[in-house]
Amino acid sequence: MLTRFVSLLSGLILTCFAPGAFGDDFQLTPMSVGDRIHALIGPTTDRTFENHGLNANFGVIGTPEGTILIDSGASRLGAALLARTAQALTGQPVRWVINSGAQDHRWFGNAYFIEQGVEVIAHRRSVTTQQARQAEQWARLQPVLGERLDGTRPTAATRIVTDDLERLELGGRVIELHYFADAHFPGDIVIWLPHERIAFAGDHVYTDRLLSIRAFTDAGSWLTALEHLLALDPLVIVPGHGRVTDAAGARADTGDYLAFIAEGVERLADEMAGVDAALDELGDAPGFAHLEHYDELHRANVTQAYLRAEASMD
């Protein structure tokens, strides 16, 4: 399944920063995915004090004029960690930040970068969701990070794009921002490098771990967005969570699961079968049981997706 991807990445260097580089034992794992283009791979566990809430993947793109960072982290401290990591990889300070979506670790570090004179870019749909979910996200994050949240000020981007396809040139790099449809969060976007055919997919794609469906998540819309992403024919996909992958890997760990959920609950909701019936029929999905967090998330995903589908029938 990953033959083409493995071939593409042969010879690229996987490097890791030593523990303690940022004053504790936490580390992101940098992975080279192209010419001066890196994925920062975070843990697939939950947010913890130890991981600074950086249980996600981020991106670093080097240019002659400065570094582009994909997502700003869950706190001021996490943003500073990302800034140092990015500069260590490229030799250039961060000059631009792009928010891929509205979850806390995608944008809570914006203010840190804005104070450094960095241009922070986001899509208007992402910003709308950021503002709507800010208080809820803060309330969930504060007990986890405690004093590591000190000084954090959730702040909107300084440059808000409005078109569903926005083409930018940053430091000589051509970057496209694509909004296809609402994904994990409303307003999630894909950061696409058309010349390199590399996609920073944000939370459109999960590998290795099961995705989470929230009350505001539309599994069918998410699947539509993913299909548009795959239609770009990417060589490399940096997912929001999990290992760097290709189109086949994204379909296996994300697309097939979304199809299983979306198609199943739509049929059952059309029959007004009820949540219990949905759980009886869909609550056991052995084809996805190997994914991390399956036991704690799958049945909740079925419940949320079914309730949303049934409500849409009214």
N, C-alpha and C positions, 0 to 999 in steps of 0.2 A: 504493500500500500504506500509506503514511504520511499520507494526506490528512487523516484525522481528527486525527491527532497534530499535524501541522503547523498545522492550524487552531487547535487548542487552545493551542499555544505562541506563536502570533503575538502580538506585543506584549510578550511576556516578555523580560526583559533578560538578555543573556549578557555577563557581566563576567569579567575576568581580573585577577589580581594581577600586578603588575610583577615581572619577574625580580629576584632579590636581596632580596625582601621578608623572607626567612628566613635571610639570611646566605649564600646560594648562588644558583645559577641555576635551581633546581628550583621548579616551580609546579604546583599543581593548578588546574584550570579550574572555577570555580564557575558553575553554571547555575541560574537561577531556574526552578522547575517548578510553583510554586504560591505562595500567600500566605505569605511568610516561610518557604518551603520550598525548599531548594537541593540539587542534586546537586554533589558535588565529583568531577570527572572526572580520573582518573589516566591515565597512559600505558598502552598495550596491549602494551608491550615487556615483557621479563623484569625481575625485580628487579635493581636495580643500586645501587651506592654512591651514585650521583648522585640517584636517585629515592627514596632512603630506604626501599626496599622497598615503596613506596606505588604499586605498579603495579596499582591497582584503583580502584573508585569508592566514595565515602563519602557520607553524607547529613547535612544540617544542617536542623533544624526549630526555628524560633523560637517561643517562648511568652512571655507576660508575666512568667513566673516563672523563666525561664532557658532555655538552649538544650539541645535533644536532639541528640546526635551518634550517627550510625549507624556503628559500628566505630571501634576505637581506634588502629589503625596497627600497624606491624611493630616498633616500638621506642619507647623513652622519648622520643628526639628526634623521631621521627615523630608521636608523640602530642602533644607540645608544639606542633609545627607545625599539626596539625589543630585543636588548641584555639584557637590564635591566629586561624587562618583562620575558624573558626566564629564566634568573637566579633566579628571584623571584619564578618561578614555580618549578624549579628543585633543587635549592640550589647549582647548579654547573654553572660555566661560560660556555659560548659558546665555543666549541672547533672545531666544524665543521659547515660549511654552505653548503647547497646544493641548487643550482639554478634550479627551475623547468622549467624555460623558459627564454624568451628574452624580455618580457615587462618590462618597467622601474622599477616597484616596485618589480620585481623578482631579480634584480641584481645591481641597481645603488648604493646600500650600500656596495658592496663587499669590496671596498678599506678600509672602516672603520674597517672591521673585519680582513683583511690582515695585517693592521698595528698593530693589537693586537696579531698577531701570529696565527690566526685562519686559518685552511685549508679550502679553498673555492673550491667546487667541481661543475663542470658543464659538460654537454655533448658537444662534439665538434659541433654538429648541432646547439645547443642553442647558443654557442659562435659565430658561423658564423653569425647568425641572429642578435645577440646583436651588433656585430661590424657594420653590414650593416644598422641597424636602430638607432644607437646611436645618431647621429646628429639630426634626426627627433624627437626622443623622448625628447631629451634635449630641443629643441626649443618649444615643446608643454608643457613641464613641468615647464620651467623657469618662464613664466608669472603667473603660478598658485602658486608656492612655494616661489618665490621671494627670500628674504634673507634666508629662510629656506633651500635653496639649496646651500648656501655658504659652501665651503670646500668639496663638493661632487666631486668625480673623478670616472666616470664610468670606471671600471677596470675588466678585464677578470679574471676568476677563476685561482687559482694556480695549480689545479689538473684537467686536462681535460680528460674525459673518451671517448673512441672511439667506443666501442662495443654497439650494440643496446640493449643488455641485459648485464648490469654490476652488478656483485654481490660484495658488500662491507661488511666488518665487522668493525663497528665503535663503540669502547667502549663496545664490546660484543654484540651489536645489529647487526643482519643481515638485511641489507638494499639492495634492488634491484632497480636499475635505469632502467626503460624501455622506449625506444623510439619505438613507434608502427608505427606512421605515423605523418605527419605534422598535427597539430591541429589548435588552435586559431592563434598561431604564428608557423612558421616553426621551428622545433627543440624542441618543447615542450616535456617534459618527465613526466612520472609518477614515484613517489617515493613509493615503495611497501614494506611493512613489511610482509613477507610471513608467519612468525610464528603467528603473530597477525591478519593477513588478513585485514590489514588497508591500504588504499590507500590515499596518499596525491596526489590528481589528478591534481593540478595546474589548468591551464585554459582549460583542457579537459572537465571540468564539471562546469556548472553554475546552481545554484538553486535560486529560488525566483526572479531573474532578468533575462531579456533577454540577451543572448549572442550577441556579436558584430562580424559581418563578415567584414573584411577589404579587400582591393584590393589584398592583398597577401594571403588571407585565402581561402583554398579550402574546401568547406563544405563537399564534399564527402570524402576527406581524413580525415577530422576531425571525421566524423561519423565512418570511419573504425578504427581509433585510439580508439574511445570510445568503440566500440564493443570488441576490444582486451582487454581493461581495464576491461570491465564487465565479460569477459571470465575468469578472475582471480578469480571470485566469491568472491568479497570483502564483508566482514561484515559491514565495515564502510568506507565511502568515504568522505574525506575532500575536498570539491570543491575549485576551485580558488576563487569563489564568492558565497556568500549565505550560507544558513544553512547546517550543516553537514547532510549527507543523507546516503542512501543505493543504491543498484543497481536500484531498482524500481524508486526511486526519481530522480536519474541521468538520467534514460531513459526518464522519463516524462518531465523534464524541459530542458534537453539538447538533448538527442537522438531523441525524436520524432520531435522536432523542426528542427534539422539538416536534418532528413529524409524528412520532408515536403519541406524544401528549396532545398536540393540537387536533389531529385527526380523530383520536379516540374521544376526547371530551366534546368535540363538536357533534359527533354522532350521538353520544349519550345525552347531551343537553337537548338536542333536537327531539329526542324521545322523552324528555323530562324524566330521565331515569333516577336522578337524585345522586347526592354525593356518595352515599353508601354503595350504591351500585357501581359508580365510577371507581371507587376504591377496590371493590371486589374484582372488577374486570381489569383495571389498569395498575393496581397497587403493587403487583409483582411484575417486575421487568428484568428478568435475569440477563438479558442482553446488555444491560447497562450497570449491572451490580458490581462490576469490577472498578467502577469510577469512585474515587474518593468522595466521601460524604453521601453516598447513595442511601445508607440506612437512615440518616437523619433528615434527608431532604426529599426523597422521591415521593413518598405518600403526601407530604405537604404540598409538593408541586402539583400533584393530581388534584388535590382539594382546591387549591387556588385557581388552577386553570379551569376546572369544572364550574366553580361558582361564577367566574367571569363569563364563561361561555353561556351559562344559563341566564345570567342577567342580561346578556346581549340579545336574548330571544324575546325579552319583554317588549 
